[in-house]
Amino acid sequence: MNDIMFFLMLFFLIVSTMVNPNVIKLMLPNARSGKQAMKQPITVSVDAAGTYFIDRQPITPDQLEPELQRRVQGLESPTAVLRVDASLNVQKLVDILEIGNRLKIKMVMATQAQQASGK
């Protein structure tokens, strides 16, 4: 009976460490400054007609890369939100992603939540 209790205790100890292996209790340091760095992402949009926008300002596709480069200059970790119309082909999205990759911009694709069907 003791052997069974020992193996059960050993089993529960092993399983309990596997459940939350990354839980570490820490007292985080205090900061004197209450300032938070606000990151304002750049919005790159392409409508159904193929018109490009940066933060609601219309631009030509040729102006996209220089304008993005100008806007991310001096930013530590620039972020861009991509809003591309669903009716466009994927190549426009890929072109924008390549520009972001060259400029080291973190790109996030904006999507719309799918509506549940009423079946």
C-alpha positions, 0 to 999 in steps of 0.5 A: 500500500505504501508503494502505491501511495508513493507512486501516486504522490510522485505522479501528482508532483510531476503532473503539477509541475507540468501544468504551470511551468512558467509561473514565477512570483515576482515583485516588479520594480517601481518606476518614478516616471508614469509616462508610457510610450504610446505607439501610433500605428500607421494605417495603409489602406487599399480600397476596391478601386485600387486607390492607396491611402496612408492614414486617410491620405490618398497616394499613388502606389509609387509614393507608398515606399518613400512615404512609409520610409519618411513616416517611420524614420526615427521610430523604434519599432514601427507598426503598420495596419493593413486594410485591403479590400477583400475584392482585390487580388492578393498581389497588392497585399504581397507588394505592400508586405514586401515594402514593409519587410524592406523597411523593417516595419511590423505589418498587421492585417486588419480583418472583419469578424465573420458573421454567424449564419442563421441556419 
